[in-house]
Amino acid sequence: MRRSRLNHHPINPLMRSMINEPLDVGVRSINSLLTIGRGQRIGLIAPSGVGKSVLLSMMTRYTNADITVIALIGERGREVSEFLNNTLNEDSRKNSVVVAAPADYSPLHRVHAAQYATSIAEYFRAQGKHVLLLMDSLTRYAQAHREISLSVGEPPVSKGYPPSVFAKIPELVERAGMNEDGSGSITAFYTVLAENGDLDDPVVDSARSVLDGHITLSRELAEYGHYPAIDIEKSISRIMNNIVTKEHIQFAQLFRSVYSKYQENKDVIQLGIYKQGSDEELDVAIMLHKKLMEFLSQDVDEKSQLNESIDAIKNLFNLAPAE
């Protein structure tokens, strides 16, 4: 029997291998505009009911990983069986480990479940495996720590959270990442709940500060039936520029520029106030807007490989990037 500690010390940052390889997650908008590196740690920030679980299921099915470790922390009990039977297909289940501590479990159980899932991921990384760790959610992990801390008399300082909670979040997420010799990795996605769409929530803010990027889901896009409801303007991958070509970066920046130009003037356009020809850049943004939205939209059963996603963003503009 192999025994392992729940609380491993993170790898020495001076010994940790660099992230230098892109990871194909099978989602076109992420592959092309928010390219993830193997060994990166990403926050998935979302209010309730905007398709977070659907996006997780797509990444579980399509991400190129040897082992997938899924931690369901503090969620509804019925979601555990639903995730196993509906979200994971037969092939995914063969290479997946699921650790669950639903909302009715004690806070200590929920904390230990998150640590246990991370220990399992570390075990496979030590064997040279490339591991995908999905934790749903980091917020419930923080809330469990809050319950424990308050019960022993620690004073709350920020929206009911004691100071120790904000030390526990980096302590957990820093355990993911690359191995010392680069032979194994843990690429981790942590969902973070933005209650009532509050992106300034202390847990959200703490997660953004310690992770290597974040993907923000938009309720407005979800209400329009646009899935995955990724808000490109509020999302970032801090590793992307280090792992993709300059040409890819130029096309991603062009996409963001055109997309943002339309969003800035959306009200004026929809009210019919804008007159075509007044702004050349805005004219281009209006012309391409439908194509951009179709590019960002993807059916749950559709897989878009990394190379296909990059080619698609190039073909979208059908022009050569500026030198």
KAKA-V948750 format. One record per residue. N is the residue number from 1. SS is DSSP state (H for helix, E for strand, L for the rest). PSI is psi in whole degrees, 0 to 359 (* if undefined). D_CENTER is the distance of its C-alpha to the mean C-alpha in Angstrom with 2 decimals. Layout:
n=<N | N>
ss=<SS | SS>
psi=<PSI | PSI>
d_center=<D_CENTER | D_CENTER>
//
This chain:
n=<1 | 2 | 3 | 4 | 5 | 6 | 7 | 8 | 9 | 10 | 11 | 12 | 13 | 14 | 15 | 16 | 17 | 18 | 19 | 20 | 21 | 22 | 23 | 24 | 25 | 26 | 27 | 28 | 29 | 30 | 31 | 32 | 33 | 34 | 35 | 36 | 37 | 38 | 39 | 40 | 41 | 42 | 43 | 44 | 45 | 46 | 47 | 48 | 49 | 50 | 51 | 52 | 53 | 54 | 55 | 56 | 57 | 58 | 59 | 60 | 61 | 62 | 63 | 64 | 65 | 66 | 67 | 68 | 69 | 70 | 71 | 72 | 73 | 74 | 75 | 76 | 77 | 78 | 79 | 80 | 81 | 82 | 83 | 84 | 85 | 86 | 87 | 88 | 89 | 90 | 91 | 92 | 93 | 94 | 95 | 96 | 97 | 98 | 99 | 100 | 101 | 102 | 103 | 104 | 105 | 106 | 107 | 108 | 109 | 110 | 111 | 112 | 113 | 114 | 115 | 116 | 117 | 118 | 119 | 120 | 121 | 122 | 123 | 124 | 125 | 126 | 127 | 128 | 129 | 130 | 131 | 132 | 133 | 134 | 135 | 136 | 137 | 138 | 139 | 140 | 141 | 142 | 143 | 144 | 145 | 146 | 147 | 148 | 149 | 150 | 151 | 152 | 153 | 154 | 155 | 156 | 157 | 158 | 159 | 160 | 161 | 162 | 163 | 164 | 165 | 166 | 167 | 168 | 169 | 170 | 171 | 172 | 173 | 174 | 175 | 176 | 177 | 178 | 179 | 180 | 181 | 182 | 183 | 184 | 185 | 186 | 187 | 188 | 189 | 190 | 191 | 192 | 193 | 194 | 195 | 196 | 197 | 198 | 199 | 200 | 201 | 202 | 203 | 204 | 205 | 206 | 207 | 208 | 209 | 210 | 211 | 212 | 213 | 214 | 215 | 216 | 217 | 218 | 219 | 220 | 221 | 222 | 223 | 224 | 225 | 226 | 227 | 228 | 229 | 230 | 231 | 232 | 233 | 234 | 235 | 236 | 237 | 238 | 239 | 240 | 241 | 242 | 243 | 244 | 245 | 246 | 247 | 248 | 249 | 250 | 251 | 252 | 253 | 254 | 255 | 256 | 257 | 258 | 259 | 260 | 261 | 262 | 263 | 264 | 265 | 266 | 267 | 268 | 269 | 270 | 271 | 272 | 273 | 274 | 275 | 276 | 277 | 278 | 279 | 280 | 281 | 282 | 283 | 284 | 285 | 286 | 287 | 288 | 289 | 290 | 291 | 292 | 293 | 294 | 295 | 296 | 297 | 298 | 299 | 300 | 301 | 302 | 303 | 304 | 305 | 306 | 307 | 308 | 309 | 310 | 311 | 312 | 313 | 314 | 315 | 316 | 317 | 318 | 319 | 320 | 321 | 322 | 323>
ss=<L | L | L | L | L | L | L | L | L | L | L | L | L | L | L | L | L | L | L | L | L | E | E | L | L | L | L | H | H | H | H | H | H | L | L | E | E | L | L | L | E | E | E | E | E | E | L | L | L | L | L | H | H | H | H | H | H | H | H | H | H | H | L | L | L | L | E | E | E | E | E | E | E | L | L | L | L | H | H | H | H | H | H | H | H | H | H | L | L | H | H | H | H | H | L | E | E | E | E | E | E | L | L | L | L | L | H | H | H | H | H | H | H | H | H | H | H | H | H | H | H | H | H | H | H | H | L | L | L | E | E | E | E | E | E | E | L | H | H | H | H | H | H | H | H | H | H | H | H | H | H | L | L | L | L | E | E | E | L | L | E | E | L | L | H | H | H | H | H | H | H | H | H | L | L | L | E | E | L | L | L | L | L | L | E | E | E | E | E | E | E | E | E | L | H | H | H | L | L | L | L | H | H | H | H | H | H | H | H | H | L | L | E | E | E | E | E | L | H | H | H | H | H | L | L | L | L | L | L | E | L | H | H | H | L | E | E | L | L | H | H | H | H | L | L | H | H | H | H | H | H | H | H | H | H | H | H | H | H | H | H | H | H | H | L | H | H | H | H | H | L | L | L | L | L | L | L | L | L | H | H | H | H | H | H | H | H | H | H | H | H | H | H | H | H | H | L | L | L | L | L | L | L | L | L | H | H | H | H | H | H | H | H | H | H | H | H | L | L | L | L | L | L>
psi=<132 | 124 | 146 | 147 | 148 | 326 | 86 | 151 | 140 | 156 | 141 | 125 | 334 | 342 | 345 | 136 | 153 | 150 | 115 | 12 | 127 | 150 | 128 | 115 | 359 | 3 | 120 | 313 | 324 | 313 | 322 | 323 | 341 | 47 | 128 | 139 | 147 | 120 | 4 | 158 | 121 | 140 | 137 | 97 | 124 | 142 | 175 | 147 | 31 | 16 | 23 | 314 | 325 | 316 | 320 | 319 | 322 | 316 | 326 | 319 | 322 | 344 | 138 | 92 | 151 | 319 | 140 | 125 | 122 | 124 | 115 | 100 | 117 | 15 | 179 | 143 | 322 | 337 | 340 | 307 | 325 | 319 | 317 | 318 | 329 | 319 | 314 | 127 | 179 | 319 | 322 | 321 | 330 | 330 | 25 | 147 | 128 | 127 | 125 | 135 | 89 | 176 | 332 | 357 | 157 | 155 | 327 | 321 | 318 | 318 | 313 | 326 | 317 | 318 | 322 | 316 | 320 | 323 | 321 | 315 | 320 | 323 | 313 | 325 | 320 | 338 | 4 | 12 | 152 | 113 | 138 | 119 | 120 | 118 | 120 | 94 | 161 | 330 | 316 | 327 | 315 | 321 | 325 | 318 | 324 | 316 | 317 | 314 | 318 | 326 | 336 | 9 | 10 | 132 | 142 | 146 | 334 | 105 | 41 | 358 | 128 | 161 | 326 | 333 | 320 | 353 | 331 | 330 | 305 | 330 | 324 | 309 | 335 | 347 | 339 | 173 | 197 | 154 | 170 | 318 | 4 | 4 | 337 | 164 | 157 | 110 | 122 | 135 | 122 | 120 | 140 | 123 | 123 | 89 | 128 | 28 | 18 | 101 | 356 | 11 | 141 | 325 | 319 | 313 | 319 | 318 | 317 | 326 | 336 | 347 | 169 | 26 | 171 | 148 | 119 | 129 | 143 | 129 | 324 | 316 | 320 | 322 | 334 | 357 | 23 | 115 | 145 | 142 | 56 | 125 | 98 | 323 | 332 | 14 | 152 | 145 | 114 | 352 | 342 | 312 | 342 | 348 | 359 | 169 | 161 | 324 | 316 | 315 | 318 | 318 | 321 | 319 | 322 | 317 | 311 | 320 | 313 | 317 | 314 | 325 | 318 | 315 | 323 | 330 | 17 | 315 | 317 | 321 | 313 | 332 | 354 | 15 | 325 | 136 | 124 | 137 | 348 | 330 | 113 | 318 | 321 | 325 | 317 | 318 | 320 | 318 | 323 | 353 | 314 | 318 | 321 | 317 | 322 | 323 | 319 | 340 | 142 | 131 | 150 | 332 | 6 | 128 | 132 | 108 | 162 | 309 | 322 | 320 | 319 | 317 | 323 | 320 | 330 | 314 | 336 | 321 | 336 | 43 | 160 | 142 | 152 | 144 | *>
d_center=<33.67 | 30.87 | 30.14 | 27.24 | 26.50 | 23.79 | 23.38 | 23.34 | 23.58 | 20.82 | 22.03 | 24.23 | 22.32 | 25.39 | 25.32 | 21.67 | 21.37 | 19.80 | 16.67 | 18.49 | 17.24 | 14.62 | 12.72 | 13.17 | 10.46 | 12.99 | 11.36 | 13.69 | 12.02 | 9.10 | 11.89 | 14.28 | 12.92 | 9.69 | 10.90 | 9.14 | 11.89 | 13.02 | 12.79 | 9.97 | 7.95 | 4.60 | 4.44 | 3.63 | 7.28 | 9.75 | 13.47 | 15.06 | 16.01 | 13.79 | 12.50 | 9.45 | 11.33 | 12.29 | 8.98 | 8.41 | 12.01 | 11.78 | 9.48 | 11.87 | 14.79 | 14.17 | 12.40 | 15.29 | 15.54 | 18.72 | 17.54 | 14.69 | 14.75 | 13.53 | 14.19 | 15.06 | 16.10 | 18.28 | 17.60 | 20.57 | 22.74 | 23.10 | 19.40 | 19.85 | 22.44 | 20.78 | 17.63 | 20.06 | 22.43 | 20.58 | 16.97 | 17.93 | 20.64 | 23.48 | 22.21 | 18.81 | 20.81 | 22.97 | 20.33 | 18.31 | 18.98 | 18.19 | 18.83 | 19.39 | 20.82 | 21.14 | 21.98 | 25.70 | 25.42 | 26.60 | 24.33 | 25.41 | 24.35 | 20.82 | 20.59 | 22.14 | 19.91 | 16.76 | 18.97 | 20.45 | 17.28 | 16.46 | 20.14 | 20.00 | 17.19 | 19.40 | 22.40 | 21.16 | 19.95 | 23.50 | 24.87 | 23.25 | 20.59 | 17.16 | 14.94 | 11.53 | 10.74 | 8.85 | 9.92 | 10.60 | 11.23 | 11.54 | 13.67 | 16.10 | 16.45 | 17.43 | 19.72 | 21.40 | 22.16 | 23.51 | 25.87 | 27.15 | 27.69 | 29.49 | 31.64 | 33.02 | 33.85 | 31.18 | 31.29 | 28.36 | 27.54 | 24.59 | 24.28 | 25.64 | 23.49 | 25.70 | 25.12 | 24.40 | 21.09 | 19.66 | 21.03 | 19.52 | 15.82 | 16.13 | 18.58 | 16.08 | 13.03 | 15.59 | 16.71 | 13.87 | 14.27 | 17.25 | 20.63 | 23.75 | 25.23 | 22.18 | 23.17 | 20.13 | 16.49 | 13.60 | 10.16 | 8.01 | 4.78 | 6.30 | 6.73 | 9.05 | 11.90 | 13.51 | 16.96 | 18.99 | 16.46 | 17.28 | 14.87 | 17.53 | 17.26 | 17.97 | 15.09 | 12.60 | 14.72 | 14.93 | 11.24 | 10.96 | 14.11 | 13.38 | 9.94 | 9.88 | 7.92 | 5.72 | 4.95 | 7.88 | 9.56 | 13.34 | 16.09 | 18.56 | 17.02 | 16.71 | 20.34 | 21.40 | 20.10 | 17.62 | 14.75 | 11.90 | 12.31 | 10.04 | 11.93 | 12.30 | 14.58 | 12.37 | 9.32 | 9.80 | 9.36 | 12.19 | 13.05 | 13.56 | 17.18 | 18.17 | 17.38 | 18.42 | 21.89 | 23.42 | 24.09 | 20.47 | 19.67 | 22.65 | 21.64 | 18.11 | 19.92 | 22.52 | 20.12 | 18.60 | 22.19 | 23.58 | 20.83 | 21.19 | 24.96 | 25.03 | 22.85 | 25.16 | 28.17 | 26.97 | 29.44 | 32.32 | 31.68 | 31.41 | 34.53 | 36.43 | 37.41 | 36.15 | 38.80 | 37.81 | 38.97 | 38.45 | 35.33 | 34.81 | 31.09 | 30.52 | 32.65 | 30.38 | 27.27 | 29.09 | 30.21 | 26.79 | 24.79 | 25.14 | 24.13 | 20.99 | 19.93 | 20.89 | 18.86 | 15.63 | 16.62 | 16.25 | 17.83 | 16.18 | 18.85 | 18.52 | 17.09 | 16.82 | 17.25 | 16.34 | 19.98 | 20.41 | 17.53 | 19.12 | 22.54 | 21.57 | 20.56 | 23.81 | 25.88 | 24.56 | 26.57 | 29.19 | 30.26 | 30.19 | 28.16 | 30.35 | 31.68>
//
